[in-house]
Amino acid sequence: MARIGAAVLPLLSLLVLACQSPGRTSTAAGLADGPTRWLMLPEEVRQVQRMRTNREAVDWLEEFWRRRDPDPETPGNEMAKAFYQRVEAADRLYSDGGVRGSLTDRGRALILLGPPPVLRYSQKRGPTWEPGLPGARPDIKTRDVVLESWVYALEDLPPEVRERLTKDHPDQTEVVLVFLVEPRHTGLLEGEKILDLAVRAAVRDGSLDKPERPLPPGFLPPPPP
């Protein structure tokens, strides 16, 4: 497999910057803290944690995207391009309590599944934790909460996700992610399994989609032949 060509290097540089968290100067340190973490398998997270230089990070990122290129025979990498566009959109749409939008739960869902074709809002009564005044005991109260549901028909999902989903659930026609919308925070209530499925389905060659095994210190993926 040929290495990424010169025409793709500007995009790779942008992706490196997109992967860094604000205030971090090391690309290697920023990879696992930025939005790229939503695409990482546990084994890849451990690899990043062992990195010590930006050169290692750039080499690793090249291999990372190679494994997620849906069509290696065509120029560029469609998944990498979609990732960068979705990170930018999430940062604009879903900033939450001072947290960068692409690092929130809704940002994660947008990055992995794309924009929801159907949005539904509803209310229901449920228990909530109220911290109260400083020094006072926290209280649990029942109140109306707002739910935001992202609805995807099967044909709206990435092909790799759809294939895996129908294999295990042949009668399923849609998936729904449900978020609890609070004044200062919006968190995922339902849909963790479909997001995890999307992470694993994105790895084209399946080389990392296997039971975990210990890695020696300093392990990095071998360069493409």
C-alpha positions as semicolon CSV with decimal commas, in nm:
position;residue;x (nm);y (nm);z (nm)
1;M;0,000;0,000;0,000
2;A;0,147;0,333;-0,104
3;R;0,191;0,602;0,153
4;I;-0,031;0,909;0,148
5;G;0,069;1,129;-0,146
6;A;0,177;1,491;-0,148
7;A;-0,168;1,605;-0,254
8;V;-0,312;1,472;0,073
9;L;-0,051;1,623;0,304
10;P;-0,230;1,960;0,346
11;L;-0,541;1,773;0,457
12;L;-0,335;1,561;0,695
13;S;-0,190;1,876;0,850
14;L;-0,540;2,012;0,903
15;L;-0,645;1,686;1,063
16;V;-0,351;1,698;1,300
17;L;-0,457;2,044;1,409
18;A;-0,821;1,935;1,438
19;C;-0,718;1,650;1,665
20;Q;-0,550;1,878;1,916
21;S;-0,735;2,012;2,214
22;P;-0,719;2,387;2,276
23;G;-0,415;2,481;2,481
24;R;-0,215;2,170;2,399
25;T;0,115;2,217;2,213
26;S;0,202;1,851;2,150
27;T;0,023;1,672;1,869
28;A;0,106;1,338;2,030
29;A;-0,050;1,448;2,359
30;G;-0,351;1,607;2,190
31;L;-0,460;1,313;1,972
32;A;-0,639;1,116;2,244
33;D;-0,789;1,433;2,395
34;G;-0,932;1,576;2,071
35;P;-1,224;1,462;1,854
36;T;-1,017;1,187;1,692
37;R;-1,074;0,989;2,012
38;W;-1,432;0,921;1,901
39;L;-1,296;0,707;1,617
40;M;-1,035;0,520;1,819
41;L;-1,051;0,160;1,927
42;P;-0,914;0,082;2,277
43;E;-0,596;-0,061;2,129
44;E;-0,534;0,260;1,936
45;V;-0,584;0,470;2,249
46;R;-0,307;0,274;2,419
47;Q;-0,080;0,326;2,121
48;V;-0,130;0,703;2,137
49;Q;-0,064;0,708;2,511
50;R;0,281;0,559;2,445
51;M;0,383;0,825;2,193
52;R;0,651;1,075;2,284
53;T;0,707;1,283;1,967
54;N;0,503;1,464;1,705
55;R;0,678;1,260;1,436
56;E;0,535;0,942;1,586
57;A;0,193;1,105;1,598
58;V;0,198;1,207;1,230
59;D;0,312;0,860;1,121
60;W;0,047;0,699;1,339
61;L;-0,224;0,930;1,205
62;E;-0,137;0,839;0,847
63;E;-0,177;0,470;0,928
64;F;-0,494;0,545;1,128
65;W;-0,665;0,702;0,827
66;R;-0,534;0,439;0,588
67;R;-0,726;0,179;0,786
68;R;-1,038;0,390;0,748
69;D;-1,015;0,476;0,379
70;P;-1,336;0,331;0,227
71;D;-1,184;0,317;-0,124
72;P;-0,802;0,310;-0,130
73;E;-0,803;0,301;-0,511
74;T;-0,939;0,656;-0,537
75;P;-0,750;0,980;-0,457
76;G;-0,798;1,119;-0,109
77;N;-0,981;0,967;0,184
78;E;-1,356;1,028;0,199
79;M;-1,384;0,937;0,566
80;A;-1,103;1,172;0,671
81;K;-1,262;1,454;0,473
82;A;-1,604;1,391;0,629
83;F;-1,446;1,377;0,974
84;Y;-1,285;1,720;0,941
85;Q;-1,608;1,874;0,806
86;R;-1,813;1,724;1,089
87;V;-1,565;1,841;1,353
88;E;-1,599;2,195;1,220
89;A;-1,980;2,170;1,216
90;A;-1,994;2,023;1,567
91;D;-1,772;2,299;1,705
92;R;-2,015;2,556;1,566
93;L;-2,336;2,379;1,671
94;Y;-2,282;2,198;1,999
95;S;-2,050;2,395;2,227
96;D;-2,174;2,300;2,573
97;G;-2,080;2,466;2,901
98;G;-1,744;2,581;2,769
99;V;-1,667;2,241;2,615
100;R;-1,569;2,235;2,248
101;G;-1,867;2,116;2,042
102;S;-1,685;1,827;1,877
103;L;-1,599;1,690;2,225
104;T;-1,961;1,675;2,345
105;D;-2,194;1,378;2,317
106;R;-2,383;1,534;2,028
107;G;-2,055;1,619;1,858
108;R;-1,949;1,257;1,893
109;A;-2,275;1,137;1,736
110;L;-2,244;1,382;1,447
111;I;-1,887;1,272;1,378
112;L;-1,972;0,901;1,381
113;L;-2,313;0,893;1,210
114;G;-2,352;1,227;1,033
115;P;-2,638;1,473;1,076
116;P;-2,970;1,317;1,184
117;P;-3,238;1,318;0,911
118;V;-3,510;1,348;1,178
119;L;-3,499;1,544;1,504
120;R;-3,769;1,496;1,768
121;Y;-3,818;1,683;2,093
122;S;-4,029;1,565;2,382
123;Q;-4,074;1,607;2,756
124;K;-4,122;1,359;3,035
125;R;-4,118;1,370;3,411
126;G;-3,820;1,214;3,577
127;P;-3,598;1,234;3,885
128;T;-3,318;1,493;3,876
129;W;-3,041;1,574;4,119
130;E;-3,048;1,928;4,257
131;P;-2,724;2,033;4,433
132;G;-2,889;2,320;4,620
133;L;-2,708;2,602;4,797
134;P;-2,348;2,570;4,922
135;G;-2,345;2,370;5,243
136;A;-2,695;2,236;5,192
137;R;-2,771;1,870;5,129
138;P;-2,842;1,782;4,764
139;D;-3,200;1,698;4,683
140;I;-3,364;1,467;4,429
141;K;-3,671;1,617;4,271
142;T;-3,912;1,509;4,000
143;R;-3,950;1,757;3,716
144;D;-4,006;1,780;3,342
145;V;-3,695;1,706;3,137
146;V;-3,640;1,773;2,767
147;L;-3,534;1,487;2,540
148;E;-3,378;1,533;2,196
149;S;-3,399;1,227;1,970
150;W;-3,189;1,172;1,658
151;V;-3,361;0,927;1,424
152;Y;-3,179;0,747;1,143
153;A;-3,345;0,511;0,896
154;L;-3,117;0,226;0,792
155;E;-3,053;0,385;0,453
156;D;-2,930;0,701;0,630
157;L;-2,649;0,516;0,808
158;P;-2,297;0,460;0,671
159;P;-2,292;0,138;0,465
160;E;-2,048;-0,036;0,702
161;V;-2,273;0,039;1,003
162;R;-2,583;-0,071;0,817
163;E;-2,421;-0,400;0,718
164;R;-2,321;-0,486;1,073
165;L;-2,651;-0,375;1,219
166;T;-2,867;-0,581;0,983
167;K;-2,645;-0,884;1,039
168;D;-2,732;-0,890;1,409
169;H;-3,080;-0,734;1,386
170;P;-3,234;-0,818;1,046
171;D;-3,575;-0,673;1,136
172;Q;-3,449;-0,334;1,255
173;T;-3,555;-0,042;1,035
174;E;-3,413;0,257;1,225
175;V;-3,189;0,361;1,512
176;V;-3,256;0,636;1,764
177;L;-3,013;0,830;1,981
178;V;-3,169;1,007;2,279
179;F;-3,008;1,303;2,456
180;L;-3,109;1,466;2,784
181;V;-3,108;1,843;2,728
182;E;-3,018;2,042;3,039
183;P;-2,955;2,419;3,061
184;R;-2,578;2,370;3,094
185;H;-2,521;2,023;2,954
186;T;-2,665;1,779;2,701
187;G;-2,578;1,415;2,753
188;L;-2,644;1,087;2,576
189;L;-2,913;0,871;2,737
190;E;-2,964;0,601;2,475
191;G;-2,755;0,491;2,177
192;E;-2,414;0,402;2,317
193;K;-2,415;0,063;2,143
194;I;-2,481;0,207;1,796
195;L;-2,198;0,460;1,838
196;D;-1,960;0,184;1,946
197;L;-2,071;-0,018;1,644
198;A;-1,994;0,279;1,417
199;V;-1,639;0,304;1,556
200;R;-1,563;-0,061;1,482
201;A;-1,738;-0,065;1,146
202;A;-1,519;0,220;1,021
203;V;-1,200;0,010;1,032
204;R;-1,177;-0,115;0,675
205;D;-0,932;-0,402;0,708
206;G;-1,060;-0,519;1,046
207;S;-0,705;-0,556;1,171
208;L;-0,782;-0,390;1,503
209;D;-1,136;-0,523;1,539
210;K;-1,021;-0,824;1,743
211;P;-0,997;-0,916;2,112
212;E;-0,749;-0,692;2,289
213;R;-0,401;-0,819;2,376
214;P;-0,114;-0,659;2,568
215;L;0,118;-0,437;2,366
216;P;0,489;-0,391;2,435
217;P;0,603;-0,044;2,548
218;G;0,661;0,195;2,260
219;F;0,450;-0,004;2,017
220;L;0,358;0,177;1,697
221;P;0,188;0,038;1,384
222;P;0,441;-0,070;1,119
223;P;0,470;0,164;0,819
224;P;0,281;0,058;0,507
225;P;0,493;-0,149;0,265
